[in-house]
Amino acid sequence: MELKQLKFSKLLVRLVKGDITQFSADAIVNAANKYLEHGGGVAAAIAKACAGSIQEYTRISKEEMIKQVGREYIEHGEVVVTPAMRLEVRGVKYIIHTVGPICNGKWNEELMKKLYLAFKAPLERADELKLRSIAFPAISAGIYGCPLEEVVKTFLKALMDFDRNCKNLEEVSLVLYDEESVKRAEKVFSGGENEF
């Protein structure tokens, strides 16, 4: 269910309430840990939706990480792209894995920079892949404990900066599952472009 829209010069940005594993976009972003072990939260849900098995999708993700990054972990600002498998029936072509910072309730400039990279890198990769649409969860706002409002502000800041150089992407959605998170994110969206 779409709740808010912001229009940048090239991008339409949408706030959506729903389950990201049920969402239709060319790419879905996974908020992963640096080793792409999809053990809990949104990562486990996406892995299960793609392969039917968290273990199987973790294996595929780790193989791709070695091929694409050349090591067994990713840093902030690096991404790994894996096939959408079962989610292809919804029109999803790729899962783009990114890693956000662990905040544990704290927030500072360094955490913001890491989170900014975690949002910006999937946007750039989706654009390189000539995709039209991409959907994000609230990276690091769950078990990593970053303040949701700051996560949404950082998401919008990354989008505004990316918008200037965007060539192919047209639609970016932030998909949130629960009512309370949606209401809090809506307030940040309602501040519009002026806050960033």
ABEGO torsion letter per residue (X at the ends): XBABBBBBAABBBBBBBEBAAABBBABBBBBBBAAGBBABEAAAAAAAAAAGBAAAAAAAAAAAAAAAAGBABBBBGBBBBBBAEAAAAAGBABBBBBBBBBAGGBBBAAAAAAAAAAAAAAAAAAAAAGBABBBBBBBGABAAGBBAAAAAAAAAAAAAAAAAABAABABBBBBBABAAAAAAAAAAAAAEAAAX
